[in-house]
Amino acid sequence: MITKFITSSKLSKGKAVTQKTQITWTPNRRKVDLSQIDDPLAKPKHTLVNKKVNQLTDEIMADKKFNKQIEFYKTNNITFDADAIPKFEKHKLSELLTPEEVQRLLDHVHMTGIVTKFDPRLLSPIYVVRLNGKVELFVFDSMHTLTSVAVLIQEGLMSRKNEQTGEREVITDGLDFEYPCWVIDTDDESFPMVAALYRNGDGSKPWGPYDYHRVYVRSYEFYGNVGPVNSYELAYQKQKLMVRENAVPLPKGHEDLGMVGTLGHIEAVSEYKPADMPELDFIMSTNNKYWKGTNDASMFGFYGNLYQGYTNVNQPTSGKQFDAFLNELHAVIKTFFTSMPELKSATTAAYKEWLQKQGKSSGTPPYNCALSIVLKMYMRLGGKHPVPSDVNMFVYSPSSNVKIDIYDSLPLSVRQDVSNSTL
């Protein structure tokens, strides 16, 4: 809300009366209806379907672009050889060769991670190519799986059940141990490289942050699996927090993403550890209080740095005085930038100009840059609440008597409006 008031209570003859615009925050009354969002994680377990193959084929054949490709094959009598489908076989570890021209370097950190969390149930077959029916098998995927299994067997750390005695026995086969392989037969010597590209890129769809979050949440919610170091339970707690604060996470490409009440930045949320949950709660609840379901990615940098700016010096982030401060801070944003996305755009432009004044090329503004700008405006508007030290940042001093403040890189019209306004 904007009102006019006179800063002087007396009118002096022949003197102009100074008028300023008082800015205040008007509470956001918008109602957010999350029921209109197709939230995959809101579905109860008994409603989830185990799809049959025909359901999947019916779904994809209804896609016009996919169907067009199938029709092209049929029109031109193009068919594919089912005999060329790879075969499932067991082979001795000693028969498997890892070609340097195909495989990446052995990742020691990744190997340590595999053996640290080793679970035989999660092992995959070794993907290999057999050229011209020869004995040698060329590994094009699962090199780290192969290496971890070989080491554990060599070191006497794997056992199996003796079918005759029923007792478990340490495997002593060494590299003669036979392991499941997925075998491609071909006479094309370049095929191991082609197959490696397909398995690790062109032919695979990597999981995104939301896919991990979805599995973590359901593992805990449906089955009580807390996960490694309680990571699944933590994801579940984050999910409840986000929904409570009108920020339903959705995967990229979801048709509802962008609706009021949705969040497309689950990768930012996933970074928060158990000790960081109070900060995440502050971010989500503050953003919802002032923007009601509009969840821009900039909220993590803005509110996160605001929270840390106070907690790092043992100052409160709640209470009547702090709430009044937040209202004033958001009056600044709403009045001069309208929204968080607009603030982000203005910050990017100001940061670019500020760097150019220093003779530097433009870059991405640090996460606390927008907060610093708003705090500078807050102080110029007569704000009285103690503010974090971010307010003093983004000031360049090429000499002792020259200071270039990023505030001066805001548009002149904005700075003039600030000069003519007050809290």
Secondary structure as GFF3:
##gff-version 3
##sequence-region A 1 423
A	DSSP	beta_strand	2	6	.	.	.	ID=ss1
A	DSSP	beta_strand	19	23	.	.	.	ID=ss2
A	DSSP	three_ten_helix	34	36	.	.	.	ID=ss3
A	DSSP	three_ten_helix	40	42	.	.	.	ID=ss4
A	DSSP	three_ten_helix	45	47	.	.	.	ID=ss5
A	DSSP	alpha_helix	53	61	.	.	.	ID=ss6
A	DSSP	alpha_helix	64	75	.	.	.	ID=ss7
A	DSSP	three_ten_helix	82	84	.	.	.	ID=ss8
A	DSSP	beta_strand	87	92	.	.	.	ID=ss9
A	DSSP	three_ten_helix	93	95	.	.	.	ID=ss10
A	DSSP	beta_strand	96	97	.	.	.	ID=ss11
A	DSSP	alpha_helix	108	116	.	.	.	ID=ss12
A	DSSP	three_ten_helix	120	122	.	.	.	ID=ss13
A	DSSP	beta_strand	126	131	.	.	.	ID=ss14
A	DSSP	beta_strand	137	141	.	.	.	ID=ss15
A	DSSP	alpha_helix	143	154	.	.	.	ID=ss16
A	DSSP	beta_strand	159	161	.	.	.	ID=ss17
A	DSSP	beta_strand	168	170	.	.	.	ID=ss18
A	DSSP	three_ten_helix	174	176	.	.	.	ID=ss19
A	DSSP	beta_strand	178	186	.	.	.	ID=ss20
A	DSSP	alpha_helix	191	197	.	.	.	ID=ss21
A	DSSP	pi_helix	198	202	.	.	.	ID=ss22
A	DSSP	alpha_helix	209	223	.	.	.	ID=ss23
A	DSSP	three_ten_helix	228	230	.	.	.	ID=ss24
A	DSSP	alpha_helix	231	244	.	.	.	ID=ss25
A	DSSP	beta_strand	248	249	.	.	.	ID=ss26
A	DSSP	beta_strand	262	263	.	.	.	ID=ss27
A	DSSP	alpha_helix	266	270	.	.	.	ID=ss28
A	DSSP	three_ten_helix	274	276	.	.	.	ID=ss29
A	DSSP	alpha_helix	277	291	.	.	.	ID=ss30
A	DSSP	alpha_helix	298	311	.	.	.	ID=ss31
A	DSSP	alpha_helix	320	336	.	.	.	ID=ss32
A	DSSP	alpha_helix	340	357	.	.	.	ID=ss33
A	DSSP	alpha_helix	369	380	.	.	.	ID=ss34
A	DSSP	three_ten_helix	389	392	.	.	.	ID=ss35
A	DSSP	beta_strand	395	399	.	.	.	ID=ss36
A	DSSP	beta_strand	402	405	.	.	.	ID=ss37
A	DSSP	three_ten_helix	406	409	.	.	.	ID=ss38
A	DSSP	alpha_helix	412	419	.	.	.	ID=ss39
A	DSSP	beta_strand	421	422	.	.	.	ID=ss40
###
